[in-house]
Amino acid sequence: MSENDVLYLAKEALMTALMVGGPVLGASLLVGLLVSIFQAMTQIQEQTLTFIPKILAIVAVLLLLGPWMLKVFTAYTINLFTDLATFGKY
């Protein structure tokens, strides 16, 4: 296996991780920001207030984008196993 093959596999792994994890992290970040703005406007300083809205947003994103995420991850896994079989010939 050459250096280019390793870099290719690493690039594909990072891109898949960003594609699968990005929407969940983005939704969590957006909801956390909105709740913190709400807390600043109302001067409610409860630290545990952000947990329930974040959990609900993450569940909603997983329900909406879950099949797509599974398809992306499955395609990556199939490509990985296919490529590993060709890389093993070296």
Backbone as a chain_set.jsonl record, in Angstrom:
{"seq": "MSENDVLYLAKEALMTALMVGGPVLGASLLVGLLVSIFQAMTQIQEQTLTFIPKILAIVAVLLLLGPWMLKVFTAYTINLFTDLATFGKY", "coords": {"N": [[0.853, -1.169, 0.0], [0.677, 2.113, -0.939], [1.769, 5.494, -0.144], [-0.002, 7.296, -1.26], [-2.331, 5.786, -1.395], [-2.959, 5.445, 1.302], [-3.387, 8.116, 2.034], [-5.599, 8.648, 0.429], [-7.529, 6.905, 1.547], [-7.677, 8.015, 4.122], [-8.618, 10.587, 3.524], [-11.148, 9.992, 2.442], [-12.343, 8.844, 4.7], [-12.425, 11.026, 6.489], [-14.056, 12.813, 5.049], [-16.448, 11.361, 4.934], [-17.043, 11.21, 7.657], [-17.468, 13.926, 8.202], [-19.678, 14.421, 6.558], [-21.62, 12.737, 7.66], [-21.66, 13.372, 10.402], [-21.855, 16.14, 10.43], [-24.505, 17.432, 9.976], [-25.837, 16.788, 12.4], [-24.179, 17.921, 14.363], [-24.295, 20.582, 13.508], [-27.035, 21.221, 13.856], [-27.214, 20.942, 16.635], [-25.446, 22.95, 17.434], [-26.75, 25.251, 16.415], [-29.208, 25.234, 17.824], [-28.245, 25.432, 20.439], [-27.077, 27.973, 20.313], [-29.355, 29.565, 19.822], [-30.827, 29.101, 22.176], [-29.056, 30.139, 24.062], [-29.056, 32.832, 23.327], [-31.717, 33.401, 23.906], [-31.616, 32.99, 26.693], [-29.905, 35.081, 27.397], [-31.446, 37.286, 26.715], [-33.658, 37.052, 28.434], [-32.492, 36.856, 30.876], [-32.286, 34.462, 32.232], [-30.446, 32.204, 33.982], [-29.994, 29.423, 33.885], [-28.191, 26.512, 33.692], [-28.847, 23.992, 32.755], [-30.835, 24.271, 30.915], [-30.447, 24.07, 28.179], [-30.263, 21.421, 27.415], [-32.613, 19.772, 26.819], [-33.862, 21.048, 24.487], [-31.68, 20.709, 22.68], [-31.406, 17.91, 22.588], [-33.89, 17.224, 21.474], [-33.648, 18.475, 18.972], [-31.494, 17.058, 17.87], [-32.582, 14.477, 17.743], [-34.644, 14.985, 15.908], [-33.145, 15.668, 13.616], [-31.801, 13.257, 13.197], [-33.973, 11.584, 12.669], [-34.968, 12.743, 10.318], [-32.743, 12.809, 8.537], [-31.564, 10.38, 8.834], [-31.854, 7.99, 7.127], [-30.44, 8.875, 4.831], [-27.897, 9.361, 5.94], [-27.225, 6.76, 6.684], [-27.086, 5.595, 4.155], [-24.893, 6.969, 3.038], [-22.844, 6.18, 4.79], [-22.899, 3.414, 4.421], [-22.195, 3.238, 1.701], [-19.589, 4.231, 1.86], [-18.394, 2.221, 3.43], [-18.646, -0.034, 1.761], [-17.073, 0.827, -0.422], [-14.638, 1.05, 0.932], [-14.037, -1.629, 1.684], [-13.887, -2.735, -0.873], [-11.749, -1.279, -1.977], [-9.715, -1.998, -0.191], [-9.324, -4.635, -0.831], [-8.132, -4.391, -3.319], [-5.852, -2.953, -2.642], [-4.465, -4.759, -1.153], [-3.061, -6.356, -2.857], [-0.517, -5.463, -3.295]], "CA": [[0.0, 0.0, 0.0], [1.534, 3.289, -1.056], [1.371, 6.672, 0.636], [-1.197, 7.873, -1.888], [-3.48, 4.969, -1.008], [-3.275, 5.777, 2.693], [-3.971, 9.46, 2.03], [-6.936, 8.53, -0.162], [-8.413, 6.309, 2.549], [-7.863, 8.986, 5.203], [-9.478, 11.66, 3.008], [-12.511, 9.467, 2.35], [-12.853, 8.664, 6.061], [-12.746, 12.346, 7.041], [-15.205, 13.371, 4.334], [-17.632, 10.632, 5.372], [-17.333, 11.631, 9.027], [-18.049, 15.268, 8.135], [-21.009, 14.352, 5.951], [-22.557, 12.06, 8.561], [-21.747, 14.066, 11.688], [-22.067, 17.575, 10.26], [-25.864, 17.914, 10.248], [-26.169, 16.643, 13.823], [-23.434, 18.946, 15.095], [-24.826, 21.89, 13.111], [-28.32, 21.437, 14.531], [-26.929, 21.139, 18.056], [-24.841, 24.276, 17.568], [-27.768, 26.265, 16.163], [-30.153, 25.253, 18.942], [-27.523, 25.966, 21.599], [-26.947, 29.415, 20.123], [-30.674, 30.192, 20.015], [-31.183, 29.037, 23.597], [-28.207, 31.074, 24.805], [-29.575, 34.185, 23.054], [-32.94, 33.514, 24.71], [-31.212, 33.147, 28.092], [-29.346, 36.42, 27.583], [-32.528, 38.275, 26.65], [-34.547, 36.934, 29.584], [-31.624, 36.785, 32.044], [-32.409, 33.168, 32.909], [-29.094, 31.654, 34.018], [-30.069, 27.998, 34.183], [-27.247, 25.823, 32.815], [-29.414, 22.762, 32.208], [-31.945, 24.608, 30.02], [-30.142, 23.775, 26.78], [-30.195, 19.99, 27.12], [-33.825, 19.23, 26.187], [-33.973, 21.47, 23.083], [-30.629, 20.089, 21.874], [-31.748, 16.499, 22.381], [-35.003, 17.174, 20.523], [-33.133, 18.831, 17.649], [-30.678, 15.947, 17.384], [-33.497, 13.397, 17.377], [-35.318, 15.383, 14.677], [-32.193, 15.548, 12.502], [-31.571, 11.837, 12.953], [-35.16, 11.02, 12.027], [-35.096, 13.26, 8.956], [-31.587, 12.519, 7.696], [-31.009, 9.075, 9.172], [-31.67, 7.105, 5.963], [-29.365, 9.402, 3.988], [-26.64, 9.112, 6.638], [-26.956, 5.336, 6.578], [-26.684, 5.326, 2.779], [-23.526, 7.489, 2.865], [-21.924, 5.333, 5.549], [-22.856, 2.11, 3.763], [-21.405, 3.394, 0.475], [-18.186, 4.346, 2.274], [-17.928, 0.918, 3.883], [-18.498, -0.886, 0.579], [-15.883, 1.301, -1.138], [-13.46, 0.736, 1.734], [-13.721, -3.046, 1.537], [-13.478, -2.958, -2.256], [-10.406, -0.724, -2.143], [-8.75, -2.764, 0.588], [-9.01, -5.843, -1.584], [-7.179, -4.044, -4.388], [-4.6, -2.509, -2.035], [-3.793, -5.915, -0.579], [-2.281, -7.049, -3.891], [0.847, -4.947, -3.37]], "C": [[0.901, 1.233, 0.0], [1.007, 4.436, -0.191], [0.114, 7.311, 0.059], [-2.456, 7.098, -1.523], [-3.919, 5.287, 0.418], [-3.923, 7.159, 2.774], [-5.378, 9.454, 1.452], [-7.923, 7.97, 0.855], [-8.683, 7.28, 3.698], [-8.786, 10.115, 4.764], [-10.935, 11.205, 2.929], [-13.13, 9.282, 3.734], [-13.252, 10.002, 6.675], [-13.96, 12.962, 6.36], [-16.498, 12.676, 4.747], [-18.024, 11.043, 6.786], [-17.962, 13.021, 9.049], [-19.461, 15.248, 7.568], [-22.026, 13.741, 6.902], [-22.735, 12.847, 9.856], [-22.076, 15.537, 11.589], [-23.475, 18.063, 10.546], [-26.256, 17.839, 11.716], [-25.462, 17.724, 14.639], [-23.939, 20.348, 14.764], [-26.145, 22.211, 13.804], [-28.114, 21.694, 16.019], [-26.345, 22.526, 18.309], [-25.881, 25.379, 17.403], [-28.756, 26.367, 17.328], [-29.486, 25.802, 20.199], [-27.363, 27.473, 21.519], [-28.276, 30.128, 20.358], [-31.09, 30.188, 21.488], [-30.328, 30.009, 24.406], [-28.623, 32.523, 24.547], [-30.847, 34.413, 23.851], [-32.603, 33.717, 26.184], [-30.646, 34.537, 28.347], [-30.437, 37.479, 27.568], [-33.401, 38.24, 27.893], [-33.794, 36.892, 30.91], [-31.891, 35.549, 32.902], [-31.036, 32.515, 32.849], [-29.105, 30.185, 34.441], [-29.2, 27.23, 33.188], [-27.85, 24.601, 32.134], [-30.536, 23.019, 31.206], [-31.684, 24.184, 28.585], [-30.239, 22.293, 26.438], [-31.415, 19.467, 26.366], [-33.99, 19.737, 24.761], [-32.901, 20.858, 22.177], [-30.941, 18.629, 21.578], [-32.882, 16.373, 21.372], [-34.548, 17.514, 19.107], [-32.307, 17.699, 17.062], [-31.555, 14.777, 16.963], [-34.223, 13.731, 16.074], [-34.4, 15.252, 13.464], [-31.936, 14.083, 12.187], [-32.771, 11.172, 12.292], [-35.287, 11.474, 10.576], [-33.969, 12.791, 8.041], [-30.962, 11.152, 7.961], [-30.84, 8.14, 7.982], [-30.553, 7.577, 5.03], [-28.002, 9.144, 4.622], [-26.255, 7.641, 6.545], [-26.492, 4.969, 5.172], [-25.248, 5.795, 2.524], [-22.528, 6.577, 3.576], [-21.794, 3.945, 4.93], [-22.024, 2.174, 2.485], [-19.923, 3.512, 0.806], [-17.628, 2.986, 2.669], [-17.717, -0.032, 2.712], [-17.26, -0.478, -0.216], [-14.598, 0.962, -0.385], [-13.066, -0.722, 1.562], [-13.281, -3.382, 0.118], [-12.05, -2.462, -2.481], [-9.36, -1.508, -1.36], [-8.374, -4.059, -0.118], [-8.023, -5.547, -2.698], [-5.848, -3.595, -3.812], [-3.806, -3.688, -1.489], [-2.926, -6.66, -1.586], [-0.831, -6.591, -3.94], [1.798, -5.771, -2.548]], "O": [[1.782, 1.368, 0.849], [-0.064, 4.343, 0.409], [-0.734, 7.808, 0.8], [-3.526, 7.686, -1.359], [-5.113, 5.387, 0.699], [-4.898, 7.347, 3.502], [-6.252, 10.175, 1.933], [-9.026, 8.495, 1.01], [-9.809, 7.354, 4.191], [-9.64, 10.556, 5.533], [-11.844, 11.945, 3.305], [-14.32, 9.539, 3.918], [-14.301, 10.104, 7.311], [-14.803, 13.567, 7.022], [-17.531, 13.329, 4.895], [-19.208, 11.206, 7.079], [-18.884, 13.273, 9.824], [-20.337, 15.972, 8.041], [-23.175, 14.181, 6.945], [-23.855, 12.973, 10.352], [-22.533, 16.132, 12.565], [-23.639, 19.026, 11.295], [-26.935, 18.733, 12.222], [-26.07, 18.363, 15.498], [-24.004, 21.207, 15.643], [-26.352, 23.327, 14.28], [-28.764, 22.564, 16.598], [-26.705, 23.193, 19.279], [-25.89, 26.34, 18.173], [-29.095, 27.467, 17.764], [-30.105, 26.561, 20.945], [-27.494, 28.173, 22.523], [-28.32, 31.17, 21.013], [-31.645, 31.17, 21.981], [-30.826, 30.637, 25.34], [-28.55, 33.354, 25.451], [-31.044, 35.491, 24.413], [-33.238, 34.531, 26.854], [-30.885, 35.113, 29.408], [-30.369, 38.457, 28.313], [-33.842, 39.288, 28.364], [-34.421, 36.892, 31.969], [-31.744, 35.578, 34.124], [-30.513, 32.293, 31.757], [-28.297, 29.769, 35.272], [-29.439, 27.287, 31.982], [-27.41, 24.215, 31.051], [-31.129, 22.068, 30.697], [-32.636, 23.959, 27.839], [-30.291, 21.948, 25.257], [-31.256, 18.777, 25.359], [-34.241, 18.924, 23.872], [-33.185, 20.524, 21.027], [-30.763, 18.165, 20.452], [-32.839, 15.503, 20.502], [-35.015, 16.904, 18.145], [-32.415, 17.412, 15.87], [-31.299, 14.15, 15.935], [-34.4, 12.857, 15.225], [-34.823, 14.782, 12.409], [-31.861, 13.71, 11.016], [-32.606, 10.293, 11.447], [-35.667, 10.691, 9.707], [-34.216, 12.417, 6.895], [-29.939, 10.812, 7.367], [-29.774, 7.543, 7.833], [-29.804, 6.757, 4.499], [-27.058, 8.755, 3.934], [-25.084, 7.315, 6.349], [-25.607, 4.129, 5.01], [-24.475, 5.097, 1.867], [-21.483, 6.242, 3.017], [-20.708, 3.366, 4.916], [-21.236, 1.269, 2.212], [-19.088, 2.948, 0.1], [-16.512, 2.637, 2.285], [-16.722, -0.755, 2.671], [-16.484, -1.334, -0.639], [-13.585, 0.627, -1.0], [-11.897, -1.026, 1.321], [-12.401, -4.221, -0.076], [-11.241, -3.149, -3.105], [-8.231, -1.663, -1.825], [-7.239, -4.524, -0.014], [-7.16, -6.375, -2.992], [-4.808, -3.829, -4.427], [-2.583, -3.606, -1.378], [-2.131, -7.515, -1.196], [0.004, -7.253, -4.557], [2.991, -5.473, -2.5]]}, "num_chains": 1, "name": "protein.A"}
